[in-house]
């Protein structure tokens, strides 16, 4: 195998480039042996060079020699004729450990560095995939995670790809030697305090001695799990609702394991990172036990899943709302964009002209509005409580005042004289809020 390692890695990459012919290319270049082999192989392919090939190195600042490693990576990239960019990470330890914190910081930086449509190529190989699947299995991961690392996924404004998952570590290291290069070895990769290093040093050699092709077989099992998970539909959760919310009764009618997987995949397919399985399971337990007036929620990075009545809504976190001090003039002639991104507008092509002198304010409490002269003024608080408007949307409703008279609450409740004035002019009041259900944030 060693004799043709260089041709194997280059032919594998050439096939990948032909299958994905669009977009610039960047390599996540740690300076280790695997990423060095990947960068060296790509630098020899004209098809890669003509796509603005560059190397991105993340300096985590966790090791005393990290500055020297960055300098080594820059020197090697320049020698290969490849552009180089150093990214300085700020790693903040969290409850998940320093490894997880460093990984999150790394991917966050890499995502921000990608140009639109650019590919970030990683040097993960078959043993990396097997290690990932085994670690997740030992930690009780869900079927989605037991599929292993995906070969492709969106990242920032571009994409992440792992084109070498079908090759072994030995092939990459043999190719590296044939290129006459060597890689940096981070001491943390040999520190048995870290789970992956422990598995690689103390466990996998014994497995490989008994099952020489274990990495290939574990990765194949991961692919089969991934194919099975891909067939798992979550369309039934939303039940055709235009707001993309989840019908709670359908979710809770399922067995706990199926409901947890469905919710995890529903989030993942919206590009959001689902929380750990135990948090999803606890959220489902709370939903099943909560009284109708309670609102359990599930939070992730930049999003929250919240119950309202019999549905779950996906919200951007924090939810945009109008500042309490809001007080803007509006004559109705032109659309008015509010601080939360929503917009007030009078639509219609009637012949009449309006001369409005309105103030647009946020809700402050105690407001009353006349809707029916026979019944007198109504409490806005009571109207909101009786409505189907979710609580987070209520704080985004603009209140339109004409002098001391409240004439409109969003587009939902209008004073009859104000409504008649608009109708006579052939106009309709519209309040277009930003969508509550969000696509994931990069």
N, C-alpha and C positions, 0 to 999 in steps of 0.2 A: 504493500500500500504506500509506503514512504516514497518510493521512486516516482510515483505519479501524483503525489499530494498537491503539488503546485498546479498541475493541469486540472485536477479535480475541483479545487476551490475556484479556479478561474472559469472553468466551464459551467459550474453551478451558478456563479454570479452572472455570467453572460446570458444564461437561460433566464435568470430572473430579470435582467435588464430588458431583454426582448419581450418578456411578458408584461413589463411595466415601463413602457417607453417614454412616459411623460414625467416632467418634474425634475428639479435640481436634486442633487445628492449630497448628503452630509453623513459622516461617520461619527458615532459616539466613540471617541478615541480616549480610552483610559491610559494607554501606554502599555497595558498588559499584553501577553503573548497573543491572545485571541484577536483583540481589536487591532493589534499591529499587523497580524496576518491578513485580516480583512482589508485594512487600508492599503497595504502593499499590493494585494491582488487587484484591487480596484484601480490603483494608480497605473497598473500595466495595461488596463483596458481602455482603448480610445473611446469606446461607447460610454464609459463612465466619466472620463476626463471632459468630454464635450458637454457634460451636464453640470458644469460648475462644481465639480467634486471638491469638498472641503472637510476638514476635521474639526470637531467640537470637543474640547477637553474641559471637563468640570473639575475644578479644584475645590474639594470639600473643606480644605483647611484643617483637617482632623489629625494629620500626621506631620511630624516635624519636617519631613522631606518633601512635603506636597509641592512646595515651590520648585524644587529640583526636578520633580516628576513633570511638572508643567513645562519647564524649560526643555527637558528631554523630548517631550512630545512635540513641542514646536520645532525643535531642531530636526527631528526625524520627518515631520510632515513637510518641512521646507526641502529637505533632501529628496523626498519623493515627488516634489513639484506640486504639492497639494496646499491649498489655502488652509489657514489655521486660525482658530478663535478660542481663547481661554475664557471660561465662564467661572466666576468666583461664587461659590455657594455659601449661604448662611444656614448652617445646620442647627436647628433647635431641638434638643432631645425631647422626646415625648414618652407617653406611657407605653408606646409600642417598641421602644428601644432605639439605640443610636443607628442601627442598620436601617431600620424602616424610615427614620427621620432623614438619613442621608439619601436614601433612594427617592423619597418624596421631593426633597430639595433638588436633586439631580434632574428628575423628570420635569419638574416645574421650570427649571432654567432651560432645559433643552426644548421644551414645548414653546417657550417664549422666543427662542432663537430661530425657529423655522420660518422661512418665507412661505407665502401661500403656495400650496401644492408641492412643497419640498418634501423629500423622503429622508427620514433619519434611519440609517442602517445600523443594526446592532449585531455583534459577533456571537450571539448565543448559539450553542451547538447542541448535539443530541444529549450529551451528559448533563448540560445545564438544564435541558428540558426535563430529563429524568429526575434530577435533583429537586427541581421545582415541584413536580407532581408528587414525589415521595414526601417532601416536607409538608405539602398541603394535606396529603392523606394522613400524616401523623398528627396534624393539627385539627383534623375533623372538618375539612373544607367541604363545600357544597359541590355538586356535579359541575357547575359552571367553572369553578376553579380547578377541579381535577382534570379538566381538558388541557391544562398547562398554559404556557405562554402562547398567545395568538401569533401566527406568522405575520399578520397585518392588522393594524388598527389606526384610527385617526389619532393625531397628536397635534395640539395647537392648531395652527392654520395649515398643517401638512399631515404627514402620515409617518407611522413607525413601521419598520419591517425587519424581520429576522430571516434573512435568506439562507442562513447556514444551518438551520435546525436539523437538516438531514445528514450532516457531516459529523464525524466524531472529533473529540478533542485531539486525539492522536494525529488525525489528518491535518488539522490546523497547525499543530506544533511542528509537524514534519514539513509543511509548506513554509513555515516561518524560517526553519533552518535552511531550506533550499534558497530562500531569498537572502540568506546571509545576515539575518536580523535577529534581535533578541528583544524580549519584553521586560518591563518592570514588574516585579512581584510585590504587591502590597502585603505587608506583614499581617494585616487584618484578615486576609484570605486564608491564613494558616492558623488563626487564633481559635482554638476549640471552644472558646466562650460563645462564639457565634454559631448558630444552629447549622448554617450551611457548611461552614468550615468543619464542624464536628462530623457531620454526615459524610463529607468528602474524605476526611482523613480516617475516621474510625469505623465507619459502617460500609461505605460503598466498595472499598477494596475487598472486603470479605464477600460481599455479594458478587462482585465481578469474578472472583476466583471460582465461585461455584456456578455462576450464570454469566458467562462472558458477554453475551449479547443483551444483558439486562436493560441497558440504556435504550437500545433500539426497540425492545419489546414494551417497556414502560411508555415510551413516547408514542408507540403505535396504539396502545390502550388509551392514552390521552386523546389521540385524534378521534378514536371511535366514540369516546365519551362526548367530545366536542360536537361530532356529527349528530349524535343523539340529542344533545341539548339544543342544537340549532333547529331541530324539528319540533321543539316544544313551543307551542303557540301561546302567546299572552294576549291575543286579540280579544278573548272573551272577558278580560278584566274591565276594559273600558266600555264595553257594551254599546259601542256606537256613539257615545256622547261626544259632541264637538269640542268640549273643553278638555278632552283627554283624561278626565278623572276616572277613578276606579269605583266600580259598584261594590260596596262593602259586603253585601249579602252574598255575592258570588264568591268573593275571596274567602270569606269565613266558612262557607259551606264545604270547602275542600279540606282533605286531610292536612294536618299541620305541615308535613314535609313538602307536599305539593304546593300549598299556599306560599310557603317561604321561598321555594324555588321560583314560583311564578312572579312574586314581588321582586326578587333579586334580578331576574331576567328583564322584567318590565323597566326597572331602573337602568340596568346595563345597556339595554337597547335604545335608551334615550341619551347614551353617552355619559351617564353619571356613574360614579364609582359607588357601588352598593356598600353599606356598612357590613361589619362582620356578621356571620350567620346568627350568633347568639343574640345580637341586638335586634335583628329582624324577627327572630322567634319571640323575643320579649315584647316587641311592638304588637305582633299579632295576638299574643296573650292578652295584652292590655285592651286591644280593640274588642276582643271577644267578651271581656268582663266589664268594660266601661259602661256606665249609665248613659242614656241617650244625650244628656246635656254635657257630657265630658268630651274633651277633644284631645286624645293622645296624639303625639306627633313623633316623627322619625326624622332626625337631622343627618345631613351629610355635608360635604364640602360645597358650600354655596347654594344649598337647596334644603328644602324641608317638605316632608310629606305629612299633610294635616287632614284630620277628619272634620267634615262638616255634614251634619245630618247623616245620611246614609251613603256618603261617597268620600273618597280620599282624593285630595287635590295636591298636585305637585307645584310648589311655590319656589320662587327665587328667594334666597336668604341673604341679607335681610329683605323683607317685603317692602317695596317702595311705598311711601305714603306722603300725604301732603303735610308740610310743616305747619304746626298749630298757629304760627303767627302770620300765615298767608293772608294777604289783603291786596288784591290787584284790581285796577280799573279795567273795564271791558265795554266797548261800544257795540260789539257784535259784528262789526264790519269785516274783521279778519279772524281766522282761527287763533285761539289763545293756547299756547303750550304751557302746561303747568309744571312745577318743579319735579313731580314724580314721573314725567314723561307722557302723561295723558294729555288730551287735547279737547278743548271746547270749541264747537263750531255751529254756526247756523247754516243749515243746508236748505236748498230749494231755489227755484228760479221764478218765484212770484213777482209781480210787478211792483208791489209796495216797498217803500223804503222805511227802514227802522231807525229811530234815533234813540238808542238805548244809553242809559247812564247806570251801569251796573258795577257792583263790587263783587269780586269772587274771593270767597274766604273758605277756610277749612272749618270743619265742625268744632264747636267749642263747648257744646252741651247746653241743654235747656231750650233748644230752638223749637219753634212751632210754625206750622204752615197751614194756610187756608186751602183746602181741597174741595170742599162742598159747603156752600153758604148755609145750607140747612143744618149742617152738623157743626159748623164753626171750625176753629183752628184745631189741628191735631198735633200731638207730640211727635217730633221726628224720631225720638228714641223708641217710642212704641211702634211706629211705622217700620223702623228698621228691624225691630225684634220680631215682628210678624211676617217680615219679608223672607224671601229665599236668598237674600244677598249674604254671602259668607262674611264673617267678621272682619277679615283682612281687607275686603273690598269696601266695607263701610267707611273705613278711615281714609279712603281715597276719593270719596264723593265730594265734589266741589259744591259749595252753597252759594247761590246767586242772590244778591240782595239789591233791591231798588229802594234807596233810602233806608228806612227802618223796617221795611217789609221783605220777608224772605219769599222769593218768587219761584225758586227752583232748587231741588236737591238732585244734583246730577241731571240726568234726563228722565228720571223715574217719577218724580212728583213735581207737578207744576201748579202754581197759583192759577185759578181759572181766568182772571183778567190778563195775566201774562200769557197764558196759553192762547187766549183769544187774540191778543195783540200779534203773536207770532203767526197764527193761522190767517189773519187778515192780510198779512204781508207775504203769505206763501212760504213761510220758513218753518223749519223744525230744528229743535235743539238736539245736538248730539254730543255725548261725552264718550270719547274713545280712550279707554284706559289701556296701559301696556298690559300684555297678556300675563295672567297669573301663572299659567302653566308654561314652564321655561324649558328650552333645550339646555343641555349642560354647558357650564362655563369652562373654558379651557384653563 
